[in-house]
Amino acid sequence: MRQKKINTNFIIHVTGLILIIEAFFILLDLIITLFLDTKNIVPISEAMFITFFIGFVLYFITKGSHHDKIYNKEVFLIVSLAWVVMSMFGTLPYLLTHSISSITDAVFETISGFTTTGASVVTDIEALPKSVLFWRSETHWIGGIGIIVLFVALFRFIKKDSVHLLGSEFSNVTKEKILPKVSKITKTLITVYFSLTAIEVIFLLFGGMSLFDSVCHAFATIATGGFSTKNDSIHAFSPYIQYVIIVFMFLSGINFNLYILGLAHKTKSIFKNEELRLYISIIVVVGAIITGALYFKMKLPFEEAFREAYFQVVSIITATGFVTVDYLKWPSYALLLIVVLMFTGASSSSTGGGIKVIRHLITFKYIKSIYKRMLHPHLVVPVRYNGKPISSNKIREILTFVFMYILIVAVGSLALISMKVDPETSFGSVLTCMGGIGPGLNATGPVSNFFLLPVAAKVILSIVMIFGRLEIYTILIIFIPSFWKK
């Protein structure tokens, strides 16, 4: 049955509910403000009230507008609007506390938080009030679990088609049924997310980090965001802290469905997962090469070379963006590997960004099958993942995604170059924002930020961050004219 008309009231209704949820998270920030930043109680309270009031009005005036079935068009609109609307209202704690005075900068910082990018326009992070530092880290944590929160918000309205919401943002190459009910999957994902966060907080506390810093960095790590409370990022902390964060960045870059399989005692499926094996292999091999470069070329002590290499490798491939060193000073081939990792990305259905390991894996398998068919024209060479054949439609979708990803990076880079931004900075900025990574190259590298970029460049990069977070199709499709036809 074809959808006759987009249910606008239902979309507004859900948007209102999303704002109410966002107001709850600002309330958590207000609680922190009551204890650690009393001078900003009024502005944070105002931010919470404005968000809740508008959300409540939208929710109340459209009450009873939902229908039994949610259609794909509404899914795309809801998911796209959720990130845009949350980002707009998420600027309020910055603007009302006057921590960031420019609306463009506040929007950039907020979108960077919710999309778990970690690119920043703040020049002195440690000068920010703790209420703002907490909100800054909290936007990461909300963004990392965002689609699950959105699903919970919609669950009362949708039943059978609820999987579309997960599929519209998470990378689902295979439709493997993990648990019998989507609601159970959602609850398990939330449990895993909360558990990883809590466990990391405990480990960071053991390393002497304060409770406030531990929570903020755990939020940023598990969401693979990268906002730190320190100007020097993780370099400001001990080697123990750095190793803890390496481990949890790595865990956050794993497909969260594998955690569900583990809880369901399906460990064989975990060890047979091709994406996980390739993800680990890339980290081990690239980390070893860069360790060698730092040890032999830069003459660093072995432990320091090992730690710096693997910290940055894991940070970049998972798109977390924490830094402990200025990797722009590394040997050229080590820096080239970092750029390659920026394109690689983490695992599908993780909180990490980028193209994702699974897409690279299937792309290479497809290329290999083409060469085999060239040598043996009559040979049937199916592309398999985890032993199961991948449909030609799915392969075309993956190849199109990779092409669109590279095209957006290229066009975005040219746009920034036209604004008198140097080519290396332009390319690095667009690539890191598209992949949700954080630090870029040259003027936006690991010891710099995005503050000095032109206003128009920040607007473009904000849009690029949303495209990257929603994996292109979800937001691009709403700009196609036929989308709005009956």
N, C-alpha and C positions, 0 to 999 in steps of 0.2 A: 504494500500500500504506500502510495506517494504522499509525502507531507504537503499539505495545501498551503500552510502559512506558518512562518516562524512564530512561536509563542513568546512574544516580546515581554509580556508581563511576567512570565515564568522566569525569563532570563534576569529581569530586574529583581524579582523576588529572591533568586539565588544570590545575586550580587549583593543585595542587602544582608543576606545571611552571612556572606563572606566578610563583609565589613564588621558585622557583629563579632565574628570570630577574631578578626584583627584587633578590634577594641579590647577583647579579652587579653590578647598578648600585650597590648599597651598597658593594660592593668597590671600585668606582671612586672613590667618596667616601672610602673608607678610604685609598686611595693618596694622595689630596689631603691627607688628615689627617696622614699620615706626614711630609709635607714642610712643611705650613703650620699645623698645629694639633695638635702632639704630645700635648698634655694630654688630648685627647679620643680617643686611639687606643683605649682600653679600651671606652668606651661605643659607639663606632661599630663596633668589632669584635663586641661583643655583639649589636648590632642585626643585623649581617650573619649571625652564627652562628644566632641564633634564627629569622630568616627562612628561611635555607637549611635548617636542621634540620627545621622543620615542613614546609616544601615538599618536602623529600626523603622524609620519612615518608609524606606524603599520596601522593606519586608512586609510591613503592615498594610500599606495601600494596595499591594498586589497579592494579599493573602487569598488562597483558594484559586489561584490562577494556574496551578500545575495540572498536567494531564497524566494519564497512566503510562504513556510511552514517551521517552525522550529520544529525539531524532539526532542524526549525526550533525546537522547544521547547528542545532542548539548546543551540542557538545563542544564544537569548535568555538562558537561564540562565547560560551561560558568559560572555557579554559583560557581563551585569549584575554577576555575582559577581566578575569580574576587577577591575572598578573599585572595588568595595566592599572586597574582600580586600586589594588592593594599598594602598588608602588606610589600612586598619587597621594593617597592618604598616609602612607608611610613616611612622607616627607615632613609631616607635621612636627614630630619631636625635634627634628633638626631646625626647622624654621622658627618654631615658637620659642625654643631655647636660645635662638640666635647663634647656634653652634656653626651653622652654615647659612650665610645670608643670601646667597644667590639661589634662586629657584631652580635654575638649570643644574647647578652643582648638587643641590639637595635631591633632585630627581635622579641624577646620575648615581649618586651614592646609594640611594634607596633601591633603584633597579639593580645596581651591582650587588646589593645585599640579598634581595629576594631571589635573584637569578643565581645566587651563590658564585658570582664571578670574583669578587674581592678586589676589583680595580677601585682605586680611591682618589678623591680630589682633596682630601684632608692633608695639609702639610705638617701639622703637629698633632698627631693622634693623642699623645699623652696630655695635651692641654684640654681635650674634650672632657666635659663633666661625665661622671660615671653613669648617670642615667642615659646619656647618649651613647656611651661606649657599650652599655648593655643592650640597648635597642639595636645598635649597629650589628652586634653579634647575633641578637635574636632574629633579625631579618634573615640572616643566613639559615638559622635553624628552622624557621618557618618555611623558607624557600626549599630547603632540602626535603622536607616532609610535605611540602605544599600540596602535591596532587592527592596525597592520602587524606589530608585535612579537607580538601575540596570534595573528595569522594564521600567522606563522612557527612559533610554538609548536605550532599545530594541524596544520600542513601534512602531517606524516608520517601523520596519522590520516585526513585528508579529502582528497578529490581533486575530484570533479565538483561537490560542493555548497559548495566553499570560497568561492565568490562571495558566499554568504549572509552570511558573516562581515563582509565589507567592506560589504555593503549594509545591515547592521543598524546601522552607526554612521555611515557616510558618507552624504551626501545624494546619492542616485542617482535623478534624475528620468528620465533616459534610460538605456537599456541599450546604449549604443554600445560596440562591441567595438574596443578600442584595440590590444591586442596578442593574439596567438593563445593565449597561456597565462597563466593567472592568476599562476603562479609568477614569470613574467617581469615582470608588472606589479608584483608585490610587490618584487622586486629593484630595479626601476627607481625605484619610489617611495622606497625606502630610500636609493638612490644620490642622488636629488635632494635628499632631506632632509639627508643628511650633507654634501653639496656646498654647499648654501645656508648651512648652519651654519659650515662651514670658511671659506668665502669671507667671510662677515660677520666672523668672528674676525680675519681678516687685515686687513680694512678698518678695524676698530676699533683694532687695534694701530697702524696707520699714524696714527691720530688721537691717539696718546699714551696710550690706555687700557692698563692693565696686562693681562697675559695672563689672570690670574684673573678680573678684571672682564669682559674681552672674551668669555671662554668663557661665563661666567654670563649675560651679556646676550644673547649669540647664542642660547643655549639658550632664553631667555625670548622672544626676538623671533621666531625661526623657528616656535616652538610657539604663537605669539601668546598668551603667558602674562601677562607683565607684572611678574613679581617682579624687583626691582632689588636691588643690593647697597648702595644708598645711600638714606638717609632722604628725600632730595629727588628720588628717582627719576632721570629723565634730565635734569632741570634742573641737576643737579650737573656735567654734562659740557658740552663745547664745542659750538658750533653745527655744526661738522663732524660730530661724533659723532651729533648729533640728526638731521642730514640722512641719514647712513648708515642709522640705525635707521628713519627714514621709508621709505626705499627697500626695506629688507628686510621691514618690516611689510607694505608693499604687496605684495611678491612672495609673502609667506606667505599672504596673503588670496586669492590666485588659485587657481582649481581646479587641483589638482596633476595631474589628467589632461591638462591642456593642456601641461604640461612634457613628459609622455610623448609627446604628439603632436609636440611640437617636436623631441624626440630621434628620432622616427620620420620626420622631415622632412615632416610634414603641416601646414605653416605656414598654408595656406589655411583649414583648419578652425579654427585659433586665431583668426585675424582675423575670421572669420565668427561666432564664438561670441557670442551675444546677451548672455549673462550677463556676460562679460568687458567688453563695450562699456558695459553699464549700470553695472557696478561702477566703471569708470574715470570715467564721466560723473558719477556721484554724487559721487565724491571731488573732481573738478575743480570742479563747480558749487558744492557746499557749501563747499569750501575757499575759493573766490573770494569768496563772500558773507561768510564769517566774516573773511577777510582785510580786506575792506572795512570791516566793523564795527570791527575792532581799529585800523585805520589812521585812519578818519574819526571814529569815536566815542571811542575811547580814546587817540587821538593817538600811537600807537606808531610808531616808524620802520618804513618799509615792509618791509624785510627781516625785521625781528623779527615784525611782524604776519603776514607770509607764512609764516614758519617755525612760529610758534606755532599758527596756524590749521591748516595742513596736517598738522602733527605730531599734533594732537589729533583731527582728522578721520580720519586714517588709523588712529590708535591705537584709536579708538572703533569704527569700522566693521569693523575686522578683529578686534575684541574682544581686542586686546593689553593695553590698560590702562595702558601707560606714560604718564607725565604730565610736562609741562614747565612747566605754569602752572595756576593755580586757575581753571578755566573757570566756576565758580559766580559769579565776579566779572564775567563778560562781559555784554554787553547781553542782555536777555531773549530776543530773537528768535534770537540766536546760541546761547544755552543750549538753547532749544527745538529747534534743529537737532541739537544733540548728543544730546538725548533721542530724536529721530527716528532718528538713526544707531544708537542702542542697540537699537532694534527692528529695524533693517535687517539687520545682520550681514554677514559676508563672503560669498565664493563657496562654492558646494557643493563637497564633496570637498577643502576646504582645511583648514588647522589652525584657522581662525577659527570663532567661534561665532555665536549669534544665529539669527534666523529663516532667513536666507540670501537673497541677492539673487535667486536663481532662483525661489524661491517667491513673492516679491513680483511678479516679472516675469510669471509665469504667472497669478497671481491677478488682476493688472490686465488681462491679455489676456482672461481669462475674463469679467470685468466688462464689458469693451468688447464682447465677443461677445454678451452679454445685451442690451445697449442696441441693438445692430444687429438682433437678432432681434425686439426690441420694435417697431422701426420697420418691419422687413420680416419678418413672421411666417413666411413660407415660405422664407426664405433660410437656407441651410446655412452656418454659420460655424464651421469647425473652429478650435480653439486650437492654434497651431503654435509649436514652439520649435526654432530653428535649421533652419527649413524643414520639420520633421517634425511630424505631428499628435500631440497628447498625448491619450491615452485618457481617457474620462470617469472611469474608476476612479482614475487617477492624479490627476486634477484634484480629485476628492472627497477623496483622501488628503491633498493639499496644503492644501485649505481646512479640513479637519478639524484638521490639524496647527497651522495659524495660529490657529484658534479655541481649541484646547487650550492653546497657548502663552500667549495673552492671558488665558485663564481661570486658568491656574496663577499668572501674575503678579498677577492681581486677588485670587485667594484667598489667596496668600502675603502680599500687602500687607495685607489685612484681618486676617490672623493676627498680623502684627507690630504692627499698630495696636492690637489687643486686648491687647497686652503693654505698652501705654503708650509705644510708639515713635511719634514724630510721623509724620504721613502722608507727607510728602515724603521723609523718610529711609526709611520702610517701602517705598514704591514704588520708590525708587532702588535700595535694597539688593536687593530681589527681582528687579528688572529686570536689574541688572548681574550677579547670580549666575546667573540663568536664561540670559543671553546669554554667560556666560563672559567678562565684560568686565573687572571689577576695581573701579575707583572708581565710586561711586554718586552720590547727591545729598545735600545738607545734611550731616548728621553723619557720613555715610560717603562724603563727597566726595573729590576728588583730593588734598587735603592732610590728610585724616583717615583713619581705618580702622574696623574692625568690632569693636575690642576692648571698647568700652563697651556693646555690645548685650547684652540678657539672654541667659542660657544657652539658653533654649528657642528664642530667635530664631536663634541660631547653629546649632542643630540643624536647624531648618526650612530655613535657607539652605544648609546642607550637603546636605540632600536635594534642594533645588532645583537646586544645582550639578550633581548627578549626573543629574537629569532633563534638564537642558539639554544636558549633554555627550552623553548617549545619545539625544538627540532624542526624548524623551517615550515613544514607542511601545515601545521595547526593554525598558524597565523597567516601564512601566505594565501591559503585557500579562501579566506574571507575577502580578499581583494579581487577575486575572480568574479566578473559580472554575473556569470551563470549561477553563482552561489546564492544570489539574492532572488533568482527566479523561482517560481513555484514548481 
